[in-house]
Amino acid sequence: MTAERDELLTELRTIWAEQHPGRPPKADFSDEVIAATTYLSRKIEKALKTRVIEPAFAEGFERQPTARKRGRAELAE
C-alpha cells in the first residue's frame, strides 16, 4: 500500500503543479482526497479489464430515412 500511496502522491503533486503553476508545490493531500482517488483508480482499472460487448443496434432498430441525400444537390434551373 505504501508504494501505491507514494505513486499516487507523486501523480497528485504533478497534477497540482500543472493546474496551479503560480502556487507553491503541494506537500501533502488530505486522507479523504487520497482515499477517493485510490477508490476511483481501482474502479477504472476494474472497468477497463471488464469486456463490454454491445449489440450493433438496439432490439427493434429500424433504419430511419436521412434528412438529406449524400453527394451534391442538383440545382433547379
Biopython code that builds the backbone (N, CA, C, O; Angstrom):
import numpy as np
from Bio.PDB.StructureBuilder import StructureBuilder

atoms = [
    (1, "MET", "N", (0.826, -1.194, 0.000)),
    (1, "MET", "CA", (0.000, 0.000, 0.000)),
    (1, "MET", "C", (0.869, 1.256, 0.000)),
    (1, "MET", "O", (0.476, 2.281, -0.558)),
    (2, "THR", "N", (2.041, 1.183, 0.619)),
    (2, "THR", "CA", (2.909, 2.352, 0.691)),
    (2, "THR", "C", (3.409, 2.745, -0.693)),
    (2, "THR", "O", (3.448, 3.930, -1.025)),
    (3, "ALA", "N", (3.791, 1.765, -1.500)),
    (3, "ALA", "CA", (4.258, 2.068, -2.857)),
    (3, "ALA", "C", (3.133, 2.678, -3.680)),
    (3, "ALA", "O", (3.351, 3.624, -4.437)),
    (4, "GLU", "N", (1.925, 2.131, -3.529)),
    (4, "GLU", "CA", (0.773, 2.670, -4.253)),
    (4, "GLU", "C", (0.486, 4.101, -3.802)),
    (4, "GLU", "O", (0.182, 4.968, -4.622)),
    (5, "ARG", "N", (0.582, 4.342, -2.501)),
    (5, "ARG", "CA", (0.333, 5.683, -1.958)),
    (5, "ARG", "C", (1.395, 6.669, -2.447)),
    (5, "ARG", "O", (1.071, 7.797, -2.817)),
    (6, "ASP", "N", (2.659, 6.249, -2.451)),
    (6, "ASP", "CA", (3.734, 7.123, -2.921)),
    (6, "ASP", "C", (3.548, 7.484, -4.391)),
    (6, "ASP", "O", (3.729, 8.636, -4.786)),
    (7, "GLU", "N", (3.189, 6.495, -5.187)),
    (7, "GLU", "CA", (2.943, 6.741, -6.615)),
    (7, "GLU", "C", (1.765, 7.689, -6.802)),
    (7, "GLU", "O", (1.807, 8.591, -7.638)),
    (8, "LEU", "N", (0.718, 7.475, -6.015)),
    (8, "LEU", "CA", (-0.466, 8.329, -6.093)),
    (8, "LEU", "C", (-0.130, 9.763, -5.703)),
    (8, "LEU", "O", (-0.558, 10.703, -6.373)),
    (9, "LEU", "N", (0.635, 9.940, -4.621)),
    (9, "LEU", "CA", (1.016, 11.286, -4.190)),
    (9, "LEU", "C", (1.869, 11.983, -5.243)),
    (9, "LEU", "O", (1.727, 13.187, -5.458)),
    (10, "THR", "N", (2.746, 11.241, -5.895)),
    (10, "THR", "CA", (3.565, 11.817, -6.962)),
    (10, "THR", "C", (2.684, 12.311, -8.105)),
    (10, "THR", "O", (2.886, 13.408, -8.625)),
    (11, "GLU", "N", (1.713, 11.499, -8.489)),
    (11, "GLU", "CA", (0.798, 11.897, -9.560)),
    (11, "GLU", "C", (-0.043, 13.103, -9.153)),
    (11, "GLU", "O", (-0.231, 14.023, -9.950)),
    (12, "LEU", "N", (-0.551, 13.108, -7.917)),
    (12, "LEU", "CA", (-1.353, 14.239, -7.450)),
    (12, "LEU", "C", (-0.527, 15.523, -7.402)),
    (12, "LEU", "O", (-1.026, 16.594, -7.748)),
    (13, "ARG", "N", (0.728, 15.424, -6.977)),
    (13, "ARG", "CA", (1.599, 16.608, -6.948)),
    (13, "ARG", "C", (1.852, 17.131, -8.356)),
    (13, "ARG", "O", (1.883, 18.341, -8.576)),
    (14, "THR", "N", (2.034, 16.221, -9.306)),
    (14, "THR", "CA", (2.251, 16.625, -10.699)),
    (14, "THR", "C", (1.029, 17.339, -11.251)),
    (14, "THR", "O", (1.146, 18.379, -11.900)),
    (15, "ILE", "N", (-0.143, 16.777, -10.991)),
    (15, "ILE", "CA", (-1.389, 17.404, -11.454)),
    (15, "ILE", "C", (-1.565, 18.766, -10.801)),
    (15, "ILE", "O", (-1.959, 19.725, -11.464)),
    (16, "TRP", "N", (-1.276, 18.860, -9.500)),
    (16, "TRP", "CA", (-1.390, 20.127, -8.775)),
    (16, "TRP", "C", (-0.477, 21.179, -9.420)),
    (16, "TRP", "O", (-0.896, 22.314, -9.645)),
    (17, "ALA", "N", (0.762, 20.798, -9.714)),
    (17, "ALA", "CA", (1.719, 21.734, -10.304)),
    (17, "ALA", "C", (1.273, 22.202, -11.685)),
    (17, "ALA", "O", (1.474, 23.364, -12.039)),
    (18, "GLU", "N", (0.667, 21.306, -12.472)),
    (18, "GLU", "CA", (0.187, 21.677, -13.804)),
    (18, "GLU", "C", (-1.004, 22.627, -13.718)),
    (18, "GLU", "O", (-1.103, 23.572, -14.500)),
    (19, "GLN", "N", (-1.905, 22.380, -12.772)),
    (19, "GLN", "CA", (-3.121, 23.185, -12.666)),
    (19, "GLN", "C", (-2.895, 24.503, -11.937)),
    (19, "GLN", "O", (-3.649, 25.455, -12.142)),
    (20, "HIS", "N", (-1.871, 24.576, -11.090)),
    (20, "HIS", "CA", (-1.607, 25.779, -10.298)),
    (20, "HIS", "C", (-0.132, 26.167, -10.419)),
    (20, "HIS", "O", (0.623, 26.033, -9.456)),
    (21, "PRO", "N", (0.286, 26.648, -11.602)),
    (21, "PRO", "CA", (1.715, 26.912, -11.810)),
    (21, "PRO", "C", (2.276, 28.025, -10.925)),
    (21, "PRO", "O", (3.469, 28.013, -10.622)),
    (22, "GLY", "N", (1.455, 28.982, -10.505)),
    (22, "GLY", "CA", (1.955, 30.091, -9.701)),
    (22, "GLY", "C", (1.999, 29.807, -8.215)),
    (22, "GLY", "O", (2.576, 30.588, -7.458)),
    (23, "ARG", "N", (1.414, 28.731, -7.787)),
    (23, "ARG", "CA", (1.345, 28.409, -6.359)),
    (23, "ARG", "C", (2.528, 27.537, -5.942)),
    (23, "ARG", "O", (3.135, 26.857, -6.769)),
    (24, "PRO", "N", (2.847, 27.566, -4.642)),
    (24, "PRO", "CA", (3.925, 26.678, -4.181)),
    (24, "PRO", "C", (3.515, 25.217, -4.304)),
    (24, "PRO", "O", (2.323, 24.911, -4.299)),
    (25, "PRO", "N", (4.476, 24.316, -4.414)),
    (25, "PRO", "CA", (4.133, 22.896, -4.567)),
    (25, "PRO", "C", (3.371, 22.371, -3.353)),
    (25, "PRO", "O", (3.607, 22.789, -2.220)),
    (26, "LYS", "N", (2.475, 21.466, -3.613)),
    (26, "LYS", "CA", (1.658, 20.863, -2.557)),
    (26, "LYS", "C", (2.459, 19.727, -1.932)),
    (26, "LYS", "O", (2.923, 18.826, -2.632)),
    (27, "ALA", "N", (2.619, 19.774, -0.614)),
    (27, "ALA", "CA", (3.408, 18.752, 0.073)),
    (27, "ALA", "C", (2.581, 17.525, 0.411)),
    (27, "ALA", "O", (3.065, 16.400, 0.293)),
    (28, "ASP", "N", (1.330, 17.732, 0.832)),
    (28, "ASP", "CA", (0.520, 16.598, 1.258)),
    (28, "ASP", "C", (-0.937, 16.855, 0.904)),
    (28, "ASP", "O", (-1.362, 18.001, 0.752)),
    (29, "PHE", "N", (-1.686, 15.784, 0.777)),
    (29, "PHE", "CA", (-3.108, 15.860, 0.476)),
    (29, "PHE", "C", (-3.870, 15.188, 1.606)),
    (29, "PHE", "O", (-3.336, 14.312, 2.288)),
    (30, "SER", "N", (-5.108, 15.593, 1.804)),
    (30, "SER", "CA", (-5.905, 15.024, 2.894)),
    (30, "SER", "C", (-6.165, 13.540, 2.651)),
    (30, "SER", "O", (-6.116, 13.061, 1.518)),
    (31, "ASP", "N", (-6.439, 12.830, 3.729)),
    (31, "ASP", "CA", (-6.724, 11.399, 3.624)),
    (31, "ASP", "C", (-7.952, 11.141, 2.762)),
    (31, "ASP", "O", (-8.028, 10.127, 2.069)),
    (32, "GLU", "N", (-8.923, 12.069, 2.804)),
    (32, "GLU", "CA", (-10.134, 11.905, 2.006)),
    (32, "GLU", "C", (-9.821, 11.954, 0.515)),
    (32, "GLU", "O", (-10.356, 11.163, -0.262)),
    (33, "VAL", "N", (-8.954, 12.881, 0.119)),
    (33, "VAL", "CA", (-8.576, 13.001, -1.297)),
    (33, "VAL", "C", (-7.826, 11.752, -1.746)),
    (33, "VAL", "O", (-8.075, 11.232, -2.834)),
    (34, "ILE", "N", (-6.926, 11.280, -0.925)),
    (34, "ILE", "CA", (-6.155, 10.077, -1.266)),
    (34, "ILE", "C", (-7.065, 8.863, -1.369)),
    (34, "ILE", "O", (-6.951, 8.071, -2.305)),
    (35, "ALA", "N", (-7.970, 8.717, -0.403)),
    (35, "ALA", "CA", (-8.891, 7.572, -0.424)),
    (35, "ALA", "C", (-9.810, 7.625, -1.638)),
    (35, "ALA", "O", (-10.041, 6.603, -2.285)),
    (36, "ALA", "N", (-10.336, 8.810, -1.955)),
    (36, "ALA", "CA", (-11.237, 8.945, -3.103)),
    (36, "ALA", "C", (-10.502, 8.662, -4.409)),
    (36, "ALA", "O", (-11.039, 7.988, -5.288)),
    (37, "THR", "N", (-9.290, 9.166, -4.541)),
    (37, "THR", "CA", (-8.512, 8.935, -5.754)),
    (37, "THR", "C", (-8.156, 7.461, -5.908)),
    (37, "THR", "O", (-8.218, 6.918, -7.011)),
    (38, "THR", "N", (-7.788, 6.816, -4.814)),
    (38, "THR", "CA", (-7.482, 5.384, -4.852)),
    (38, "THR", "C", (-8.709, 4.583, -5.253)),
    (38, "THR", "O", (-8.628, 3.678, -6.084)),
    (39, "TYR", "N", (-9.840, 4.921, -4.660)),
    (39, "TYR", "CA", (-11.097, 4.230, -4.969)),
    (39, "TYR", "C", (-11.430, 4.357, -6.454)),
    (39, "TYR", "O", (-11.738, 3.364, -7.114)),
    (40, "LEU", "N", (-11.368, 5.581, -6.974)),
    (40, "LEU", "CA", (-11.694, 5.796, -8.386)),
    (40, "LEU", "C", (-10.693, 5.105, -9.307)),
    (40, "LEU", "O", (-11.083, 4.554, -10.337)),
    (41, "SER", "N", (-9.428, 5.127, -8.957)),
    (41, "SER", "CA", (-8.413, 4.454, -9.776)),
    (41, "SER", "C", (-8.680, 2.962, -9.865)),
    (41, "SER", "O", (-8.573, 2.362, -10.935)),
    (42, "ARG", "N", (-9.030, 2.370, -8.730)),
    (42, "ARG", "CA", (-9.315, 0.933, -8.724)),
    (42, "ARG", "C", (-10.569, 0.613, -9.521)),
    (42, "ARG", "O", (-10.610, -0.397, -10.224)),
    (43, "LYS", "N", (-11.596, 1.460, -9.423)),
    (43, "LYS", "CA", (-12.829, 1.241, -10.185)),
    (43, "LYS", "C", (-12.556, 1.331, -11.685)),
    (43, "LYS", "O", (-13.072, 0.530, -12.464)),
    (44, "ILE", "N", (-11.749, 2.302, -12.085)),
    (44, "ILE", "CA", (-11.427, 2.474, -13.501)),
    (44, "ILE", "C", (-10.632, 1.277, -14.006)),
    (44, "ILE", "O", (-10.915, 0.763, -15.088)),
    (45, "GLU", "N", (-9.642, 0.827, -13.240)),
    (45, "GLU", "CA", (-8.855, -0.339, -13.642)),
    (45, "GLU", "C", (-9.735, -1.569, -13.786)),
    (45, "GLU", "O", (-9.578, -2.338, -14.735)),
    (46, "LYS", "N", (-10.653, -1.759, -12.859)),
    (46, "LYS", "CA", (-11.565, -2.900, -12.915)),
    (46, "LYS", "C", (-12.469, -2.801, -14.142)),
    (46, "LYS", "O", (-12.721, -3.800, -14.815)),
    (47, "ALA", "N", (-12.956, -1.594, -14.429)),
    (47, "ALA", "CA", (-13.832, -1.402, -15.586)),
    (47, "ALA", "C", (-13.082, -1.644, -16.890)),
    (47, "ALA", "O", (-13.651, -2.183, -17.839)),
    (48, "LEU", "N", (-11.820, -1.254, -16.946)),
    (48, "LEU", "CA", (-11.039, -1.453, -18.165)),
    (48, "LEU", "C", (-10.735, -2.923, -18.414)),
    (48, "LEU", "O", (-10.543, -3.328, -19.560)),
    (49, "LYS", "N", (-10.689, -3.720, -17.361)),
    (49, "LYS", "CA", (-10.422, -5.147, -17.508)),
    (49, "LYS", "C", (-11.676, -5.922, -17.884)),
    (49, "LYS", "O", (-11.582, -7.056, -18.354)),
    (50, "THR", "N", (-12.841, -5.329, -17.686)),
    (50, "THR", "CA", (-14.100, -5.992, -17.992)),
    (50, "THR", "C", (-14.423, -5.788, -19.465)),
    (50, "THR", "O", (-14.415, -4.658, -19.953)),
    (51, "ARG", "N", (-14.705, -6.866, -20.168)),
    (51, "ARG", "CA", (-15.059, -6.750, -21.579)),
    (51, "ARG", "C", (-16.522, -6.368, -21.692)),
    (51, "ARG", "O", (-17.383, -6.956, -21.039)),
    (52, "VAL", "N", (-16.785, -5.404, -22.506)),
    (52, "VAL", "CA", (-18.155, -4.967, -22.739)),
    (52, "VAL", "C", (-18.480, -5.252, -24.194)),
    (52, "VAL", "O", (-17.824, -4.737, -25.100)),
    (53, "ILE", "N", (-19.490, -6.069, -24.411)),
    (53, "ILE", "CA", (-19.913, -6.387, -25.772)),
    (53, "ILE", "C", (-21.314, -5.822, -25.940)),
    (53, "ILE", "O", (-22.261, -6.256, -25.284)),
    (54, "GLU", "N", (-21.424, -4.860, -26.818)),
    (54, "GLU", "CA", (-22.718, -4.233, -27.059)),
    (54, "GLU", "C", (-23.217, -4.662, -28.431)),
    (54, "GLU", "O", (-22.421, -4.855, -29.349)),
    (55, "PRO", "N", (-24.520, -4.810, -28.575)),
    (55, "PRO", "CA", (-25.043, -5.133, -29.898)),
    (55, "PRO", "C", (-24.833, -3.954, -30.845)),
    (55, "PRO", "O", (-24.769, -2.801, -30.419)),
    (56, "ALA", "N", (-24.729, -4.264, -32.127)),
    (56, "ALA", "CA", (-24.532, -3.195, -33.106)),
    (56, "ALA", "C", (-25.699, -2.218, -33.090)),
    (56, "ALA", "O", (-25.507, -1.013, -33.246)),
    (57, "PHE", "N", (-26.895, -2.731, -32.905)),
    (57, "PHE", "CA", (-28.083, -1.890, -32.841)),
    (57, "PHE", "C", (-28.981, -2.416, -31.734)),
    (57, "PHE", "O", (-28.917, -3.593, -31.378)),
    (58, "ALA", "N", (-29.798, -1.557, -31.203)),
    (58, "ALA", "CA", (-30.741, -1.975, -30.168)),
    (58, "ALA", "C", (-31.802, -2.879, -30.782)),
    (58, "ALA", "O", (-32.033, -2.859, -31.991)),
    (59, "GLU", "N", (-32.440, -3.667, -29.930)),
    (59, "GLU", "CA", (-33.504, -4.541, -30.419)),
    (59, "GLU", "C", (-34.627, -3.694, -31.003)),
    (59, "GLU", "O", (-34.976, -2.651, -30.450)),
    (60, "GLY", "N", (-35.187, -4.138, -32.111)),
    (60, "GLY", "CA", (-36.282, -3.415, -32.755)),
    (60, "GLY", "C", (-35.820, -2.211, -33.560)),
    (60, "GLY", "O", (-36.636, -1.376, -33.949)),
    (61, "PHE", "N", (-34.522, -2.113, -33.812)),
    (61, "PHE", "CA", (-33.988, -0.981, -34.560)),
    (61, "PHE", "C", (-34.486, -1.011, -35.994)),
    (61, "PHE", "O", (-34.474, -2.057, -36.643)),
    (62, "GLU", "N", (-34.921, 0.134, -36.482)),
    (62, "GLU", "CA", (-35.295, 0.283, -37.890)),
    (62, "GLU", "C", (-34.561, 1.499, -38.429)),
    (62, "GLU", "O", (-34.564, 2.566, -37.815)),
    (63, "ARG", "N", (-33.941, 1.326, -39.571)),
    (63, "ARG", "CA", (-33.206, 2.440, -40.167)),
    (63, "ARG", "C", (-34.170, 3.553, -40.553)),
    (63, "ARG", "O", (-35.210, 3.311, -41.165)),
    (64, "GLN", "N", (-33.808, 4.767, -40.186)),
    (64, "GLN", "CA", (-34.634, 5.931, -40.482)),
    (64, "GLN", "C", (-34.108, 6.616, -41.739)),
    (64, "GLN", "O", (-32.907, 6.577, -42.007)),
    (65, "PRO", "N", (-34.995, 7.242, -42.515)),
    (65, "PRO", "CA", (-34.522, 7.970, -43.693)),
    (65, "PRO", "C", (-33.677, 9.169, -43.261)),
    (65, "PRO", "O", (-33.952, 9.810, -42.247)),
    (66, "THR", "N", (-32.661, 9.450, -44.040)),
    (66, "THR", "CA", (-31.802, 10.578, -43.697)),
    (66, "THR", "C", (-32.474, 11.879, -44.089)),
    (66, "THR", "O", (-33.351, 11.898, -44.953)),
    (67, "ALA", "N", (-32.069, 12.947, -43.465)),
    (67, "ALA", "CA", (-32.659, 14.255, -43.732)),
    (67, "ALA", "C", (-32.235, 14.775, -45.101)),
    (67, "ALA", "O", (-32.998, 15.483, -45.759)),
    (68, "ARG", "N", (-31.040, 14.433, -45.528)),
    (68, "ARG", "CA", (-30.580, 14.881, -46.842)),
    (68, "ARG", "C", (-29.842, 13.745, -47.514)),
    (68, "ARG", "O", (-29.306, 12.853, -46.856)),
    (69, "LYS", "N", (-29.822, 13.791, -48.818)),
    (69, "LYS", "CA", (-29.119, 12.763, -49.571)),
    (69, "LYS", "C", (-27.638, 13.093, -49.603)),
    (69, "LYS", "O", (-27.237, 14.254, -49.519)),
    (70, "ARG", "N", (-26.855, 12.073, -49.725)),
    (70, "ARG", "CA", (-25.411, 12.257, -49.804)),
    (70, "ARG", "C", (-25.055, 12.782, -51.191)),
    (70, "ARG", "O", (-25.771, 12.541, -52.163)),
    (71, "GLY", "N", (-23.955, 13.490, -51.268)),
    (71, "GLY", "CA", (-23.491, 13.989, -52.552)),
    (71, "GLY", "C", (-23.992, 15.399, -52.817)),
    (71, "GLY", "O", (-24.562, 16.050, -51.941)),
    (72, "ARG", "N", (-23.772, 15.853, -54.027)),
    (72, "ARG", "CA", (-24.155, 17.218, -54.384)),
    (72, "ARG", "C", (-25.637, 17.292, -54.724)),
    (72, "ARG", "O", (-26.190, 16.399, -55.366)),
    (73, "ALA", "N", (-26.249, 18.349, -54.289)),
    (73, "ALA", "CA", (-27.663, 18.561, -54.604)),
    (73, "ALA", "C", (-27.763, 19.127, -56.021)),
    (73, "ALA", "O", (-26.920, 19.918, -56.444)),
    (74, "GLU", "N", (-28.781, 18.722, -56.734)),
    (74, "GLU", "CA", (-28.972, 19.250, -58.083)),
    (74, "GLU", "C", (-29.622, 20.620, -57.979)),
    (74, "GLU", "O", (-30.548, 20.831, -57.197)),
    (75, "LEU", "N", (-29.122, 21.537, -58.776)),
    (75, "LEU", "CA", (-29.662, 22.891, -58.762)),
    (75, "LEU", "C", (-30.832, 22.985, -59.732)),
    (75, "LEU", "O", (-30.769, 22.475, -60.851)),
    (76, "ALA", "N", (-31.891, 23.639, -59.294)),
    (76, "ALA", "CA", (-33.048, 23.839, -60.179)),
    (76, "ALA", "C", (-32.718, 24.942, -61.171)),
    (76, "ALA", "O", (-32.122, 25.956, -60.808)),
    (77, "GLU", "N", (-33.111, 24.740, -62.432)),
    (77, "GLU", "CA", (-32.798, 25.746, -63.455)),
    (77, "GLU", "C", (-33.969, 26.633, -63.730)),
    (77, "GLU", "O", (-33.879, 27.534, -64.564)),
]
sb = StructureBuilder()
sb.init_structure("model")
sb.init_model(0)
sb.init_chain("A")
sb.init_seg("    ")
for serial, (resi, resn, name, xyz) in enumerate(atoms, 1):
    if name == "N":
        sb.init_residue(resn, " ", resi, " ")
    sb.init_atom(name, np.array(xyz, "f"), 0.0, 1.0, " ", f" {name:<3s}", serial, name[0])
structure = sb.get_structure()
